[in-house]
Amino acid sequence: MSDIQSNLKQSNAAYAASFDQGHLALPPAKKYLVLTCMDARIDPAAALGITLGDAHVIRNAGASAVDALRSIVISQQLLGTHEIVLIKHTGCGMLTFTNEDARGLVEKNLGKEARAELGDLDFLPFPELDSAVKKDIAFIKQSKLVPDDVIISGWVYEVETGKVRQVV
């Protein structure tokens, strides 16, 4: 067992010993979802005041709406959410590379067969933060998979200060 797995097991035992939230309903109580980046410097619950059972939190590299669309549809159509809060962040790794860079690293580190398996996969990098927020919000609003009455907003979380600012 790795050190990570050992820590996970011990930490979970301590958490489970006092856990008393097993009664919460499957749909999120406050009927919204947050889409944010997988960056380890972001704690959505603490930063946004989300308590257990309040909201769905979808995380992926760069808080990509394209990448999260499947989860958004499930959250809304199967579990009743009707608001989307998209939050990208300063210092995001997605600002630091291009698709060509990522494909080149895969080939260098994993070989030509791995690169071939990638095909033309879009890693969805972006060169500018606010524009990326606006682009993802436009994607969600234009999707026929998201009803017109869904409330949608776009934000930037500042990893340096812990503050959020609304972009859209």
C-alpha positions as CSV (number, residue, x, y, z in Angstrom):
1,M,0.0,0.0,0.0
2,S,1.4,3.4,-1.0
3,D,1.8,6.2,1.6
4,I,-1.1,8.0,-0.2
5,Q,-3.4,5.0,0.1
6,S,-2.4,4.5,3.8
7,N,-3.2,8.2,4.5
8,L,-6.5,7.9,2.7
9,K,-7.5,4.9,4.7
10,Q,-6.6,6.5,8.1
11,S,-8.1,9.8,7.2
12,N,-11.3,8.2,6.1
13,A,-11.6,6.1,9.2
14,A,-11.4,9.3,11.3
15,Y,-14.0,11.0,9.1
16,A,-16.4,8.1,9.1
17,A,-16.2,7.7,12.9
18,S,-18.2,10.9,13.3
19,F,-20.1,11.0,10.0
20,D,-23.8,11.8,10.4
21,Q,-24.8,13.0,7.0
22,G,-25.9,9.7,5.4
23,H,-29.5,10.9,5.3
24,L,-29.0,13.6,2.7
25,A,-31.0,13.3,-0.5
26,L,-29.5,12.5,-3.8
27,P,-30.4,15.7,-5.6
28,P,-28.5,18.8,-4.4
29,A,-30.6,20.7,-1.9
30,K,-29.9,24.2,-3.3
31,K,-30.4,23.0,-7.0
32,Y,-27.2,24.4,-8.5
33,L,-23.9,23.1,-9.8
34,V,-20.4,24.6,-9.7
35,L,-18.0,23.8,-12.5
36,T,-14.4,24.6,-11.5
37,C,-10.9,23.5,-12.2
38,M,-9.3,20.4,-10.7
39,D,-6.4,22.6,-9.4
40,A,-5.4,21.4,-6.0
41,R,-5.2,25.0,-4.7
42,I,-9.0,25.4,-5.0
43,D,-11.3,24.2,-2.2
44,P,-14.8,25.0,-3.6
45,A,-16.6,24.1,-0.4
46,A,-14.6,26.4,1.7
47,A,-14.2,29.2,-0.8
48,L,-17.9,29.3,-1.8
49,G,-19.7,28.3,1.4
50,I,-20.9,25.0,0.0
51,T,-22.0,22.5,2.6
52,L,-22.4,18.8,2.1
53,G,-25.6,18.2,0.1
54,D,-25.9,21.7,-1.2
55,A,-24.6,21.5,-4.8
56,H,-22.9,19.4,-7.4
57,V,-19.3,20.3,-7.9
58,I,-17.8,19.3,-11.2
59,R,-14.1,19.6,-11.6
60,N,-11.9,19.1,-14.6
61,A,-8.7,20.7,-16.1
62,G,-9.5,24.3,-16.8
63,A,-13.2,24.2,-15.7
64,S,-14.1,23.3,-19.3
65,A,-17.8,23.4,-20.1
66,V,-17.1,21.3,-23.2
67,D,-15.5,18.6,-21.0
68,A,-18.2,18.8,-18.4
69,L,-21.3,18.8,-20.6
70,R,-22.2,15.2,-19.8
71,S,-22.1,15.9,-16.1
72,I,-24.1,19.1,-16.6
73,V,-26.9,17.3,-18.4
74,I,-27.0,14.6,-15.7
75,S,-27.1,17.2,-13.0
76,Q,-29.9,19.1,-14.6
77,Q,-32.0,16.4,-16.3
78,L,-31.7,13.6,-13.7
79,L,-31.1,15.5,-10.5
80,G,-32.9,18.8,-10.9
81,T,-30.3,21.6,-10.8
82,H,-31.3,24.8,-12.5
83,E,-28.3,27.1,-12.0
84,I,-24.7,26.8,-13.3
85,V,-21.8,28.7,-11.7
86,L,-18.6,28.4,-13.8
87,I,-15.4,29.3,-12.0
88,K,-12.0,29.4,-13.7
89,H,-8.9,30.7,-11.8
90,T,-5.7,32.7,-12.0
91,G,-2.5,30.8,-12.5
92,C,-4.3,28.0,-14.3
93,G,-2.1,25.5,-16.0
94,M,-4.3,25.6,-19.1
95,L,-2.9,29.1,-19.8
96,T,0.6,27.7,-20.1
97,F,0.5,25.3,-23.2
98,T,-1.0,24.6,-26.6
99,N,-2.4,21.4,-28.0
100,E,0.8,20.9,-29.9
101,D,2.8,21.2,-26.7
102,A,0.7,18.6,-24.9
103,R,0.8,16.2,-27.9
104,G,4.5,16.6,-28.1
105,L,5.0,15.8,-24.4
106,V,2.8,12.7,-24.7
107,E,5.0,11.4,-27.6
108,K,8.2,12.3,-25.8
109,N,7.2,10.7,-22.5
110,L,5.0,7.8,-23.7
111,G,6.0,7.1,-27.3
112,K,4.6,7.2,-30.8
113,E,1.8,4.7,-30.1
114,A,0.5,6.8,-27.3
115,R,0.7,9.9,-29.5
116,A,-1.2,8.0,-32.2
117,E,-3.9,7.0,-29.7
118,L,-4.5,10.7,-28.9
119,G,-5.4,11.5,-32.5
120,D,-6.5,15.1,-32.6
121,L,-7.7,15.3,-29.0
122,D,-8.3,18.8,-27.9
123,F,-6.8,19.5,-24.5
124,L,-8.9,22.7,-24.4
125,P,-6.1,25.1,-23.4
126,F,-6.8,28.8,-23.4
127,P,-4.5,31.8,-23.8
128,E,-6.6,34.4,-21.8
129,L,-8.6,33.9,-18.7
130,D,-11.6,36.2,-19.0
131,S,-12.1,35.3,-22.6
132,A,-12.1,31.7,-21.7
133,V,-14.8,32.3,-19.1
134,K,-16.9,34.1,-21.7
135,K,-16.4,31.4,-24.3
136,D,-17.5,28.6,-22.0
137,I,-20.5,30.6,-20.8
138,A,-21.5,31.2,-24.5
139,F,-21.0,27.4,-25.2
140,I,-23.4,26.5,-22.3
141,K,-26.0,29.1,-23.3
142,Q,-25.9,28.0,-27.0
143,S,-26.2,24.3,-26.1
144,K,-29.6,22.7,-26.8
145,L,-28.8,20.4,-23.9
146,V,-29.1,23.3,-21.4
147,P,-32.6,24.8,-21.0
148,D,-32.9,28.5,-21.7
149,D,-34.2,29.2,-18.2
150,V,-31.1,27.9,-16.5
151,I,-29.3,30.7,-14.6
152,I,-25.6,30.8,-15.7
153,S,-22.8,32.9,-14.4
154,G,-19.0,33.0,-15.0
155,W,-16.4,33.9,-12.4
156,V,-12.6,34.0,-11.8
157,Y,-11.2,32.7,-8.5
158,E,-7.9,34.4,-7.5
159,V,-5.6,31.7,-6.1
160,E,-3.4,34.4,-4.7
161,T,-6.2,36.0,-2.5
162,G,-9.0,33.5,-2.3
163,K,-11.4,36.1,-3.8
164,V,-13.8,35.6,-6.7
165,R,-14.9,38.2,-9.3
166,Q,-17.8,37.9,-11.7
167,V,-17.0,38.0,-15.4
168,V,-20.4,37.1,-16.8
